Amino acid sequence: MAEVTRATAVSTTEPGRSRPAERLGRLLPLLLLGNVGMFALYAGVSGVLLPLQVAAIDPANKVANLGLVTGVSVLAAVIFTPLAGSFSDRTRGRFGRRAPWILGGALASLVGMVILGSVRTIALLFVFWALTQITMGAYQASITAVVPDRVPATRRGIASAVIGMSIPLGNAVGAILAAALAATLLTGYLTLSLLVIAVAILFTTLTKDRPVAAAETTRIRTGEWLRTLLSSLAHRDFRWVFIGRALLILGYFLVATYNLYLLQDYYRLPAGLSATAAIAILSPIGAVATVVATVVGGALSDRFGRRKPFVFGASCLAGVACVIPLISPTWTGVLAFSIVSGLGLGCYLSVDTALATLVLPSDRDNGRDLSILNMSMAVPQIVAPLIASALVLHVGGYPAVFVGSGVLAVLGALAVIPIRGAK
């Protein structure tokens, strides 16, 4: 497959290029809602409901068990998500290529979420969280591909900012809902699943997915798919974007996976403040900081036409934030950490997606290639809990988690430097 830089492809064949900018007035808010629902499910389950359930089943081994359940189950999503993205690239029909997978993934996730709320063993938690990861992988692969499909390259900064905002907002919504419903786990799981279904219905009914003609698609052959699945990583710039994101996200999840346990066992919280109540306070604070940085970062990157300096600076700031809990493992310290890390993460998320869309290898395989890029977020979620549990249990306790997170964030910043196809 001949190499095609994204900067060239969007000027000729990109579907989004032909759409007037004003049409984004409906698409972007609904894209925000669609992503908020998805990240709310991820955050509510992995940050609150699943840790509580793991601790209730086996309190003595909660750190190791949570690492196993959250880490290994993501492997299912890593395998399935690129396949779902590739199928959505080639889906034909009057409803378009992405909408059937967005709505279908949301509806299918209800099964795994309902069963998750009822199981009482670590093995079953792994099985049905993995099932949910698979179905949500189909949802995520398709809604991520909407940006290069339908947003002009000149507006990718604002579109990236919208997606960036959805992560802290989704995290806050998921954490607040899960903390409020923690006493009844089944209700928490069901509520988060219904939220995803609701936003999927809104997105697929109120936006028009572009119908795909037969000439624009090719039949997937198993051998060809296996050969081309990872071919995008052969492209230099795309590979460095992948590496940089993977390092930063790995550092992020070293901390995020054990956030509840950190609040229970590491930070010195004020008397009477429980860990779940602390999460319900911290999540909106971090979300506000992230949203502010997302809006400012996305707007400035569009104004100056530059992406790399913002990604570099944001990654460094995320690394610096990890020093705060080491110096001050107090309530004040965790508040400051939430704000500073939120600012770094927000600026990063507002620009990184725009940077990635500028270096996509092939204009015909947006779903596949962005699904590969999503692996840079999914694979760290497999590795992070296993690394974090090893650091906590065998290296230096919870402080070692913050050291590792900070180092990885700085390495992620350095990975931006070799990128040549975007400024």
C-alpha positions in Angstrom: 0.0 0.0 0.0 1.5 3.3 -1.1 2.2 5.8 1.7 -0.2 8.7 1.7 0.3 11.5 4.3 -2.8 12.8 5.9 -2.1 16.4 4.9 -2.3 15.3 1.3 -5.3 13.0 1.5 -7.6 15.4 3.2 -7.3 17.9 0.4 -8.6 15.5 -2.2 -10.6 12.6 -1.0 -11.7 13.3 2.5 -15.5 13.1 3.0 -15.4 15.7 5.7 -13.8 18.2 3.5 -17.0 18.7 1.5 -19.1 19.4 4.5 -19.7 23.1 5.3 -18.2 24.2 8.6 -21.6 25.4 9.9 -22.9 21.8 9.8 -20.6 21.0 12.6 -22.9 23.0 14.9 -25.0 19.9 15.4 -22.4 17.2 14.9 -19.9 18.3 17.5 -22.3 18.6 20.5 -23.7 15.2 19.7 -20.2 13.8 19.3 -19.5 15.3 22.8 -22.5 13.5 24.3 -21.6 10.2 22.5 -18.1 10.2 24.0 -19.2 11.4 27.4 -21.5 8.5 27.8 -18.8 6.1 26.7 -16.2 7.5 29.1 -18.7 7.7 31.9 -19.2 3.9 31.6 -15.5 3.3 31.6 -14.8 5.6 34.5 -17.7 4.5 36.7 -17.0 0.8 36.3 -13.2 0.8 36.4 -12.8 3.6 38.9 -15.5 2.8 41.4 -17.8 -0.2 40.9 -15.3 -2.8 39.9 -12.7 -1.9 42.7 -15.5 -2.0 45.3 -16.7 -5.4 43.9 -13.2 -6.8 43.9 -12.6 -5.6 47.5 -15.9 -7.1 48.7 -15.1 -10.5 47.1 -11.5 -10.8 48.5 -10.3 -7.8 50.6 -6.9 -9.3 51.4 -5.9 -9.6 47.7 -7.7 -6.6 46.3 -4.6 -4.9 44.7 -3.5 -8.0 42.8 -7.0 -9.1 41.8 -8.0 -5.6 40.5 -4.8 -5.6 38.4 -5.7 -9.0 37.0 -9.3 -8.2 36.2 -8.8 -4.7 34.7 -5.6 -5.5 32.9 -6.3 -8.8 31.3 -9.9 -8.1 30.3 -8.8 -5.2 28.2 -7.0 -7.6 26.0 -10.3 -8.7 24.5 -11.0 -5.1 23.5 -7.5 -4.7 22.0 -8.1 -7.7 19.8 -11.7 -6.9 18.8 -11.6 -3.1 18.4 -9.4 -2.9 15.3 -11.5 -5.6 13.7 -14.7 -3.7 14.4 -13.2 -0.5 13.0 -12.2 -2.3 9.9 -15.7 -3.8 9.4 -17.3 -0.4 10.0 -15.0 1.1 7.2 -16.6 -1.4 4.8 -20.2 -1.4 6.1 -22.7 -0.6 3.3 -26.3 0.5 3.5 -28.7 3.3 3.9 -27.7 3.9 7.5 -24.1 4.6 6.8 -20.9 2.9 7.9 -20.6 4.0 11.6 -24.2 4.3 13.0 -25.0 0.6 13.0 -21.9 -0.2 15.0 -22.4 2.7 17.5 -26.0 1.8 18.3 -25.3 -2.0 18.1 -22.3 -1.8 20.4 -24.2 0.3 23.0 -27.2 -2.1 23.0 -25.0 -5.2 23.2 -23.1 -3.8 26.2 -26.2 -3.9 28.3 -25.9 -7.7 28.6 -22.5 -7.7 30.1 -23.2 -4.7 32.4 -26.4 -6.3 33.9 -24.6 -9.6 34.6 -21.6 -7.8 36.1 -23.8 -6.3 38.8 -24.8 -9.8 39.9 -21.6 -11.9 39.9 -19.7 -12.9 43.1 -16.4 -14.3 41.9 -13.2 -12.8 40.4 -13.4 -15.2 37.4 -16.9 -14.1 36.4 -15.9 -10.4 36.9 -13.1 -11.0 34.4 -15.4 -12.8 31.8 -18.2 -10.2 31.8 -16.0 -7.1 32.0 -14.1 -8.5 29.0 -17.5 -9.0 27.2 -18.4 -5.4 27.9 -15.0 -4.3 26.7 -15.6 -6.1 23.4 -19.0 -4.6 22.7 -17.9 -1.1 23.8 -14.9 -1.5 21.5 -17.2 -1.6 18.5 -18.9 1.6 19.8 -15.6 3.3 20.4 -14.0 2.3 17.1 -16.9 3.7 15.1 -17.5 7.0 17.0 -13.8 7.8 16.9 -13.8 7.5 13.1 -16.5 10.1 12.8 -13.9 12.9 13.1 -11.8 12.1 10.0 -14.9 11.0 8.1 -16.9 14.2 8.6 -14.8 17.0 10.0 -12.6 19.2 7.7 -8.9 19.2 8.5 -9.0 22.9 9.3 -11.5 22.2 12.1 -9.8 19.2 13.6 -8.5 21.2 16.5 -12.0 22.1 17.8 -13.2 18.6 17.1 -10.2 17.2 19.0 -11.1 19.6 21.8 -14.6 18.3 21.9 -13.4 14.7 22.2 -10.8 15.9 24.8 -13.6 17.5 26.9 -15.6 14.3 26.8 -13.0 12.4 28.8 -13.0 14.6 31.9 -16.7 15.2 31.7 -17.4 11.5 31.2 -15.0 10.6 34.0 -16.8 13.1 36.3 -20.3 11.9 35.3 -19.3 8.2 35.7 -17.6 8.7 39.0 -20.4 10.8 40.5 -23.1 8.3 39.3 -21.1 5.3 40.5 -20.3 6.8 43.9 -23.9 7.7 44.4 -25.1 4.2 43.5 -22.2 2.3 45.1 -24.5 0.7 47.7 -26.4 -1.2 45.0 -23.9 -2.3 42.4 -26.4 -3.7 39.9 -28.2 -0.3 39.8 -24.9 1.4 39.2 -24.0 -0.9 36.3 -27.5 -0.6 34.8 -27.6 3.2 35.0 -24.2 3.6 33.2 -25.3 1.2 30.5 -28.6 2.9 29.9 -26.7 6.2 29.7 -24.6 4.9 26.8 -27.7 3.6 25.0 -29.4 6.9 25.4 -26.6 8.9 23.9 -26.1 6.4 21.1 -29.7 6.8 20.1 -29.4 10.5 20.1 -26.3 10.5 18.0 -27.4 8.0 15.4 -30.9 9.6 15.0 -30.0 13.3 15.0 -26.8 13.1 12.8 -26.7 11.7 9.3 -24.0 9.2 8.7 -22.9 9.3 5.1 -24.2 6.3 3.1 -21.4 4.2 1.6 -21.6 3.1 -2.0 -20.4 -0.3 -2.9 -17.5 1.2 -4.9 -16.1 2.8 -1.8 -15.8 -0.5 0.1 -13.9 -3.7 -0.4 -14.7 -7.1 1.0 -12.5 -8.1 3.9 -10.5 -11.2 3.3 -9.0 -12.8 6.5 -5.5 -13.1 5.2 -5.4 -9.5 3.8 -6.9 -8.1 7.0 -4.2 -9.8 9.1 -1.5 -8.5 6.8 -2.7 -4.9 6.8 -4.0 -4.6 10.3 -0.8 -3.2 11.8 0.6 -1.8 8.5 -0.2 1.7 9.7 2.5 1.4 12.3 5.0 1.1 9.5 4.5 4.8 8.8 7.0 6.7 10.8 4.9 9.7 12.0 1.9 7.6 12.9 4.2 5.2 14.8 5.6 8.1 16.9 2.1 9.4 17.7 1.2 5.9 18.8 4.3 5.6 21.0 3.8 9.0 22.6 0.2 8.4 23.4 0.9 4.9 24.7 3.5 6.2 27.1 1.4 9.0 28.5 -1.7 6.9 28.9 0.3 4.1 30.6 1.5 6.7 33.1 -2.1 8.0 33.6 -3.5 4.5 34.3 -0.8 3.6 36.7 -2.5 6.1 39.0 -6.1 6.0 37.7 -6.5 2.2 38.2 -5.8 2.5 41.9 -7.4 5.8 42.6 -9.9 4.4 45.0 -7.2 2.4 46.9 -4.9 5.4 46.9 -7.6 7.4 48.7 -8.2 4.6 51.1 -4.6 3.7 51.9 -2.2 6.5 50.9 -3.7 10.0 51.1 -4.5 11.4 54.5 -8.1 12.5 54.1 -10.0 14.8 56.5 -11.9 13.0 59.2 -15.3 11.8 58.1 -14.5 11.9 54.4 -14.8 8.5 52.7 -12.8 7.5 49.7 -16.0 7.2 47.5 -17.1 10.7 48.7 -13.6 12.0 47.9 -13.9 10.7 44.3 -17.2 12.4 43.9 -15.5 15.7 44.9 -12.3 15.3 43.0 -13.8 14.2 39.7 -15.7 17.5 39.0 -12.6 19.5 40.1 -10.3 17.6 37.8 -13.0 17.8 35.0 -13.2 21.6 35.2 -9.4 22.0 35.0 -9.3 19.5 32.1 -12.2 21.2 30.2 -10.6 24.7 30.6 -7.3 23.4 29.3 -9.0 21.5 26.5 -10.9 24.5 25.2 -7.9 26.8 25.4 -5.5 24.3 24.0 -7.7 23.3 21.1 -8.5 27.0 20.2 -4.8 28.0 20.4 -3.6 25.1 18.3 -6.1 25.9 15.6 -5.1 29.6 15.7 -1.4 29.0 15.4 -1.7 26.0 13.2 0.6 24.0 15.4 0.0 20.7 17.3 3.4 19.4 18.5 4.4 22.1 21.0 1.0 21.8 22.8 1.3 18.0 23.0 4.9 18.2 24.2 4.1 20.8 26.9 1.0 19.1 28.1 2.8 15.8 28.5 5.6 17.5 30.6 3.0 19.2 32.8 1.3 15.8 33.4 4.7 14.5 34.5 5.4 17.4 36.8 2.0 16.9 38.5 3.1 13.5 39.8 5.6 15.2 42.1 2.8 16.8 44.2 1.5 13.6 45.8 5.0 12.5 46.7 5.6 15.8 48.5 2.2 16.2 50.0 0.1 13.0 50.4 -2.7 15.0 52.0 -6.2 16.2 51.0 -4.6 19.5 49.8 -2.1 17.6 47.9 -4.6 15.4 46.1 -6.7 18.5 45.2 -3.6 20.2 43.7 -2.7 17.0 41.8 -6.2 16.8 40.4 -6.0 20.3 39.1 -2.5 20.3 37.7 -2.8 16.8 36.1 -6.2 17.9 34.7 -4.7 20.9 33.0 -1.9 18.8 31.5 -4.3 16.0 30.4 -6.8 18.5 29.0 -4.3 20.3 26.8 -2.9 17.0 25.6 -6.3 15.6 24.7 -7.4 18.7 22.9 -4.6 18.5 20.4 -3.4 14.9 20.2 -6.4 13.7 18.3 -5.9 16.5 15.7 -2.2 15.6 15.5 -3.1 11.9 14.9 -5.6 12.7 12.1 -3.0 14.7 10.2 -0.6 11.6 10.0 -3.1 8.9 9.2 -1.6 6.6 6.6 -4.6 5.9 4.4 -7.7 8.0 3.8 -9.8 4.8 3.0 -9.1 3.1 6.3 -9.9 5.7 8.9 -11.8 3.3 11.1 -9.0 0.7 11.0 -6.2 3.1 11.5 -7.9 5.0 14.4 -8.7 1.7 15.9 -5.0 0.8 15.8 -4.3 4.2 17.4 -6.9 3.4 20.1 -4.7 0.4 21.0 -2.3 3.0 22.3 -4.9 3.7 24.9 -6.1 0.1 25.3 -2.8 -1.7 25.6 -1.6 0.5 28.5 -4.8 -0.4 30.3 -3.7 -4.0 30.1 -0.2 -3.4 31.3 -0.7 -0.5 33.8 -2.6 -2.5 36.5 -0.1 -5.3 36.3 2.9 -2.8 36.6 1.2 -0.7 39.2 0.3 -3.7 41.4 3.9 -4.9 41.1 5.2 -1.4 42.1 2.9 -1.3 45.1 3.5 -4.8 46.3 7.2 -5.3 45.5 9.0 -2.0 44.9 8.1 1.1 46.8 4.5 1.1 47.7 2.1 3.7 46.3 4.8 6.4 45.9 6.5 4.3 43.3 3.3 4.5 41.2 3.6 8.3 41.0 7.3 8.1 40.1 6.6 5.7 37.3 3.7 7.8 36.0 5.8 11.0 35.9 8.7 9.3 34.1 6.4 7.8 31.5 4.7 11.2 30.8 8.0 12.9 30.1 9.0 10.1 27.8 5.7 10.6 26.0 6.6 14.2 25.5 10.0 13.3 24.0 8.2 10.9 21.5 6.6 13.9 19.8 9.9 15.4 18.7 10.6 13.0 15.7 7.2 13.6 14.1 7.8 15.4 10.7 4.5 15.4 8.9 2.8 17.9 11.3 4.0 21.1 13.0 
